[in-house]
Amino acid sequence: MSIFRALNDFCGWSAALDRVVVHLEVLKGSIFMGIVGVLWYWPDKEMPRRRETILIMILAVALSLVVNRVISSLLPYRDRPMYAIGTNAPTFEWHADLEHWSSFPSDNATYLLRSPPASG
């Protein structure tokens, strides 16, 4: 919480910094898609297996997020932490896309979960 608050204290200091940080969010998705593209087209003997793995991962993430949204709609609504604890807003008009989505279960936690290592 202290790290979040320390970073959020910068919000509103500078309109330019606020815009850079908001636009970096878009860049994050572009970098991810670039990495997937490189892995998809990297020519080597593992290409067919790697492509199969990428497709399975994309389908698994999509399915898990759909299940997550269904569970989220069935459970009681919970504010996202940034709204529940009160945060500084950027210096320009900004509307978070997911501000009316319940925070539990977390989408980030859903697609970052992995199965436990096999014992043995």
Contact map, one row per residue, 1 for C-alpha under 8 A:
111110000000000000000000000000000000000000000000000000000000000000000000000000000000000000000000000000000000000000000000
111111000000000000000000000000000000000000000000000000000000000000000000000000000000000000000000000000000000000000000000
111111100000000000000000000000000000000000000000000000000000000000000000000000000000000000000000000000000000000000000000
111111110000000000000000000000000000000000000000000000000000000000000000000000000000000000000000000000000000000000000000
111111111000000000000000000000000000000000000000000000000000000000000000000000000000001000000000000000000000000000000000
011111111100000000000000000000000000000000000000000000000000000000000000000000000000000000000000000000000000000000000000
001111111110000000000000000000000000000000000000000000000000000000000000000000000000000000000000000000000000000000000000
000111111110000000000000000000000000000000000000000000000000000000000000000000000000001100000000000000000000000000000000
000011111111000000000000000000000000000000000000000000000000000000000000000000000000000100000000000000000000000000000000
000001111111100000000000000000000000000000000000000000000000000000000000000000000000000000000000000000000000000000000000
000000111111110011000000000000000000000000000000000000000000000000000000000000000000000111100000000000000000000000000000
000000001111111001000000000000000000000000000000000000000000000000000000000000000000000111100000000000000000000000000000
000000000111111011000000000000000000000000000000000000000000000000000000000000000000000000100000000000000000000000000000
000000000011111111000000000000000000000000000000000000000000000000000000000000000000000000100000000000000000000000000000
000000000001111111100000000000000000000000000000000000000000000000000000000000000000000001110000000000000000000000000000
000000000000011111110000000000000000000000000000000000000000000000000000000000000000000000000000000000000000000000000000
000000000010111111111000000000000000000000000000000000000000000000000000000000000000000000000000000000000000000000000000
000000000011111111111100000000000000000000000000000000000000000000000000000000000000000001110000000000000000000000000000
000000000000001111111110000000000000000000000000000000000000000000000000000000000000000001000000000000000000000000000000
000000000000000111111111000000000000000000000000000000000000000000000000000000000000000000000000000000000000000000000000
000000000000000011111111100000000000000000000000000000000000000000000000000000000000000000000000000000000000000000000000
000000000000000001111111110000000000000000000000000000000000000000000000000000000000000000000000000000000000000000000000
000000000000000000111111111000000000000000000000000000000000000000000000000000000000000000000000000000000000000000000000
000000000000000000011111111100000000000000000000000000000000000000000000000000000000000000000000000000000000000000000000
000000000000000000001111111110000000000000000000000000000000000000000000000000000000000000000000000000000000000000000000
000000000000000000000111111111000000000000000000000000000000000000000000000000000000000000000000000000000000000000000000
000000000000000000000011111111100000000000000000000000000000000000000000000000000000000000000000000000000000000000000000
000000000000000000000001111111110000000000000000000000000000000000000000000000000000000000000000000000000000000000000000
000000000000000000000000111111111000000000000000000000000000000000000000000000000000000000000000000000000000000000000000
000000000000000000000000011111111100000000000000000000000000000000000000000000000000000000000000000000000000000000000000
000000000000000000000000001111111110000000000000000000000000000000000000000000000000000000000000000000000000000000000000
000000000000000000000000000111111111000000000000000000000000000000000000000000000000000000000000000000000000000000000000
000000000000000000000000000011111111100000000000000000000000000000000000000000000000000000000000000000000000000000000000
000000000000000000000000000001111111110000000000000000000000000000000000000000000000000000000000000000000000000000000000
000000000000000000000000000000111111111000000000000000000000000000000000000000000000000000000000000000000000000000000000
000000000000000000000000000000011111111100000000000001000000000000000000000000000000000000000000000000000000000000000000
000000000000000000000000000000001111111110000000000000000000000000000000000000000000000000000000000000000000000000000000
000000000000000000000000000000000111111111000000000000000000000000000000000000000000000000000000000000000000000000000000
000000000000000000000000000000000011111111000000011000000000000000000000000000000000000000000000000000000000000000000000
000000000000000000000000000000000001111111000010011001000000000000000000000000000000000000000000000000000000000000000000
000000000000000000000000000000000000111111100010000000000000000000000000000000000000000000000000000000000000000000000000
000000000000000000000000000000000000011111110010000000000000000000000000000000000000000000000000000000000000000000000000
000000000000000000000000000000000000000011111010000000000000000000000000000000000000000000000000000000000000000000000000
000000000000000000000000000000000000000001111110000000000000000000000000000000000000000000000000000000000000000000000000
000000000000000000000000000000000000000000111111000000000000000000000000000000000000000000000000000000000000000000000000
000000000000000000000000000000000000000000011111110000000000000000000000000000000000000000000000000000000000000000000000
000000000000000000000000000000000000000111111111111000000000000000000000000000000000000000000000000000000000000000000000
000000000000000000000000000000000000000000001111111100000000000000000000000000000000000000000000000000000000000000000000
000000000000000000000000000000000000000000000111111110000000000000000000000000000000000000000000000000000000000000000000
000000000000000000000000000000000000001100000111111111000000000000000000000000000000000000000000000000000000000000000000
000000000000000000000000000000000000001100000011111111100000000000000000000000000000000000000000000000000000000000000000
000000000000000000000000000000000000000000000001111111110000000000000000000000000000000000000000000000000000000000000000
000000000000000000000000000000000000000000000000111111111000000000000000000000000000000000000000000000000000000000000000
000000000000000000000000000000000001000100000000011111111100000000000000000000000000000000000000000000000000000000000000
000000000000000000000000000000000000000000000000001111111110000000000000000000000000000000000000000000000000000000000000
000000000000000000000000000000000000000000000000000111111111000000000000000000000000000000000000000000000000000000000000
000000000000000000000000000000000000000000000000000011111111100000000000000000000000000000000000000000000000000000000000
000000000000000000000000000000000000000000000000000001111111110000000000000000000000000000000000000000000000000000000000
000000000000000000000000000000000000000000000000000000111111111000000000000000000000000000000000000000000000000000000000
000000000000000000000000000000000000000000000000000000011111111100000000000000000000000000000000000000000000000000000000
000000000000000000000000000000000000000000000000000000001111111110000000000000000000000000000000000000000000001000000000
000000000000000000000000000000000000000000000000000000000111111111000000000000000000000000000000000000000000000000000000
000000000000000000000000000000000000000000000000000000000011111111100000000000000000000000000000000000000000000000000000
000000000000000000000000000000000000000000000000000000000001111111110000000000000000000000000000000000000000011000000000
000000000000000000000000000000000000000000000000000000000000111111111000000000000000000000000000000000000010011000000000
000000000000000000000000000000000000000000000000000000000000011111111100000000000000000000000000000000000000000000000000
000000000000000000000000000000000000000000000000000000000000001111111110000000000000000000000000000000000000000000000000
000000000000000000000000000000000000000000000000000000000000000111111111000000000000000000000000000000001110010000000000
000000000000000000000000000000000000000000000000000000000000000011111111100000000000000000000000000000000000000000000000
000000000000000000000000000000000000000000000000000000000000000001111111110000000000000000000000000000000000000000000000
000000000000000000000000000000000000000000000000000000000000000000111111111000000000000000000000000000001000000000000000
000000000000000000000000000000000000000000000000000000000000000000011111111110000000000000000000000001111000000000000000
000000000000000000000000000000000000000000000000000000000000000000001111111110000000000000000000000001000000000000000000
000000000000000000000000000000000000000000000000000000000000000000000111111100000000000000000000000000000000000000000000
000000000000000000000000000000000000000000000000000000000000000000000011111110000000000000000000000000000000000000000000
000000000000000000000000000000000000000000000000000000000000000000000001111111000000000000000000000000000000000000000000
000000000000000000000000000000000000000000000000000000000000000000000001101111100000000000000000000011110000000000000000
000000000000000000000000000000000000000000000000000000000000000000000000000111110000000000000000000001110000000000000000
000000000000000000000000000000000000000000000000000000000000000000000000000011111011000000000000000111100000000000000000
000000000000000000000000000000000000000000000000000000000000000000000000000001111111000000000000001011100000000000000000
000000000000000000000000000000000000000000000000000000000000000000000000000000111111100000000000000000100000000000000000
000000000000000000000000000000000000000000000000000000000000000000000000000000011111111000000000000000000000000000000000
000000000000000000000000000000000000000000000000000000000000000000000000000000111111111000000000000000000000000000000000
000000000000000000000000000000000000000000000000000000000000000000000000000000111111110000000000000000000000000000000000
000000000000000000000000000000000000000000000000000000000000000000000000000000001111111000000000000000000000000000000000
000000000000000000000000000000000000000000000000000000000000000000000000000000000111111100000000000000000000000000000000
000010010000000000000000000000000000000000000000000000000000000000000000000000000110111110000000000000000000000000000000
000000011011000000000000000000000000000000000000000000000000000000000000000000000000011111000000000000000000000000000000
000000000011000000000000000000000000000000000000000000000000000000000000000000000000001111100000000000000000000000000000
000000000011001001100000000000000000000000000000000000000000000000000000000000000000000111111100000000000000000000000000
000000000011111001000000000000000000000000000000000000000000000000000000000000000000000011111000000000000000000000000000
000000000000001001000000000000000000000000000000000000000000000000000000000000000000000001111100000000000000000000000000
000000000000000000000000000000000000000000000000000000000000000000000000000000000000000001111110000000000000000000000000
000000000000000000000000000000000000000000000000000000000000000000000000000000000000000001011111000000000000000000000000
000000000000000000000000000000000000000000000000000000000000000000000000000000000000000000001111101000000000000000000000
000000000000000000000000000000000000000000000000000000000000000000000000000000000000000000000111111000000000000000000000
000000000000000000000000000000000000000000000000000000000000000000000000000000000000000000000011111000000000000000000000
000000000000000000000000000000000000000000000000000000000000000000000000000000000000000000000001111110000000000000000000
000000000000000000000000000000000000000000000000000000000000000000000000000000010000000000000011111110000000000000000000
000000000000000000000000000000000000000000000000000000000000000000000000000000100000000000000000011111000000000000000000
000000000000000000000000000000000000000000000000000000000000000000000000000010110000000000000000011111100000000000000000
000000000000000000000000000000000000000000000000000000000000000000000001100011110000000000000000000111111000000000000000
000000000000000000000000000000000000000000000000000000000000000000000001000011111000000000000000000011111100000000000000
000000000000000000000000000000000000000000000000000000000000000000000001000011000000000000000000000001111100000000000000
000000000000000000000000000000000000000000000000000000000000000000010011000000000000000000000000000001111110110000000000
000000000000000000000000000000000000000000000000000000000000000000010000000000000000000000000000000000111111110000000000
000000000000000000000000000000000000000000000000000000000000000010010000000000000000000000000000000000001111111000000000
000000000000000000000000000000000000000000000000000000000000000000000000000000000000000000000000000000000111111100000000
000000000000000000000000000000000000000000000000000000000000000000000000000000000000000000000000000000001111111110000000
000000000000000000000000000000000000000000000000000000000000000110010000000000000000000000000000000000001111111110000000
000000000000000000000000000000000000000000000000000000000000100110000000000000000000000000000000000000000011111110000000
000000000000000000000000000000000000000000000000000000000000000000000000000000000000000000000000000000000001111111000000
000000000000000000000000000000000000000000000000000000000000000000000000000000000000000000000000000000000000111111100000
000000000000000000000000000000000000000000000000000000000000000000000000000000000000000000000000000000000000000111110000
000000000000000000000000000000000000000000000000000000000000000000000000000000000000000000000000000000000000000011111000
000000000000000000000000000000000000000000000000000000000000000000000000000000000000000000000000000000000000000001111100
000000000000000000000000000000000000000000000000000000000000000000000000000000000000000000000000000000000000000000111110
000000000000000000000000000000000000000000000000000000000000000000000000000000000000000000000000000000000000000000011111
000000000000000000000000000000000000000000000000000000000000000000000000000000000000000000000000000000000000000000001111
000000000000000000000000000000000000000000000000000000000000000000000000000000000000000000000000000000000000000000000111
